[in-house]
Amino acid sequence: MRLPAYITDFDKWKKGFTFSSEVRVRFSETDAFGHVNNKNALVYFEDARLEYFSSLGLMQKWANADYETMIVAADLQCDYVRQIKFNEQLRVYVKVEKLGSSSMDLHYLVLNQDQEVCLTGRGAIVQIGKESGKAVPWNEEMRQALKGEMVCS
């Protein structure tokens, strides 16, 4: 497998994932060629990302209409390694690779039921003010929750 630029040592990178969620590929997610339409990879990333943030207690805050901040995706990258077909069981991993003052770089790994790599990816997430639309630094509680999940080099 040819490694994308954001992965230097695949085995070390893979060991850094501690959170995952499962997805069973639905027929509606496939295209005329019988494999998962490429846009669904980003949906799998999003679903895992939201479950991950929920597990840290963060998504509940951002989703609250009265909370002053929310998160937005600043960029997303997906590398398609292996075709995925209808009814395959996938495990979608997500981790914080780098935490900035108001942003984070998340990494993704998707394995099929045979533990084969199907997708890898990364994306920048930024916390912004709901009113201002400008970047807002992580508070200490968020920083600790997110850092607790990071793998130290």
N, C-alpha and C positions, 0 to 999 in steps of 0.2 A: 504494500500500500504506500503510495506516495504521500508524504506528510505535508499538510498545509503549513504556512509560515508560523502560525500561532502554536504549533506543537513542535518542540525540539527533541524530546525524548518520550516516545509514545507510552512505554510501560510506566514510567514515572508519572506522566500526565494522567493516565487511566487510573492509577492507584489513588489519585487525589479526589475522586468522586465518592461522596458518602450518601448523597440523596438521589433517589430515582423514583419514577412512577411508571406504571404499565399502560400500554395502549394495545388494543386489538384493532387491526386495520379493518375498517368497514368497506363494504363494496362501493359505497358512494365516494370513497376517497381514491378510488382507482380510475385510470383513464382508459381510453380505447385500446391501449396496448397491454392492459392487464396489470400494470404496476402502479404504485402510488404516484399520484400527480405531484409534481415538485413543490407546489405551494403548500401541500399538507405537511411537509417537513417543518416549515416555520410554525404551523399550528401545533405540531407535537412539541416543539421547543417552547412555545408560549404556554401551553397547558402545564408542562413540567415546571416552568419558571413560576407560574402562579401558585401551583401546589407547594413548591419550595418556599416561596415567600410566606404562604399561609402557615406552613410548618414552623416558621420562625416567628409567627405572630405579627408579621408586618403587613401582609395583604389586607387584613381586616381593618387596619388603620387607613391605608390609602384608599380603600373602597368606601369608607365612611364619608358621606356627603359633607359632614361638618369638619372633617380633618383638612388641614390647610395645604397639604402636599399630595402629590401623586407621582407615579413613575411613568416614563415614556421610553420607548426603544429609540435610541439614536442611530444605531446601525445594526444590521444582522448579516451574518455570513453563514452559508451552509455548504458543506462539501459532501457530495453524493458519492458514496463508496461502493454500495451494493444495492441492487434493485430490491424493492420491497413489494410484496404482493398481498392481495386480499387474504384476510383472516390470519395473517402472521401476528404473533405475539411479540411486541417490542418492549424493551425497557429503555426509558429515556432518562439519562443522567444529566444533572445540572450542578454547577459549582461556581463560586466566586473565585475568579482567577486573580483579579486585581481590584482593590478598593481605593477609589479616589475620594476627594472631599465631598462631592455630590454625585459621583458616578461610580459605576462598577463595570468591569468586563466579566461577563458570564461565559462559561464554556459549556458545551453540550456534547454528549456521546450517546448514540443510539445503537443498541445491540439487538439482534433477533433472538429467537428461542434457541438457536444453536450457538449463541455467544459470538456471532460474526458481527463485525463492525459494518453498519449500514450507512450511518451518517455521523459526521462530526460538525461542530459549528461553534460560533462565538458571536457575541453581540454586546454593545455598550448600552447600559440602562442608566438613565439620569433621573434624579428626583427633582421635580420642579414645583413651584408654587401654583396652586390651582388658579389663583387670580392673576398673578404676575406673568406666569409662563416662563419665569427665569429659574435658573438652577438654585437649589436650596441645599446647603450642607446636611449630611446625615447627623442626627442627634446622637448622643453618646449611647443610648439604648440600641438604636439601629446599628451603629458602628460595631458594638460588641456582638450583637446577634450575627451580623454578616461576617465579622472577623473570626468568630468562633467556628465558622464553617470553612474558612480558608485553609489551604494546605501551606504550611511554612516551608520555604525552600532551604 
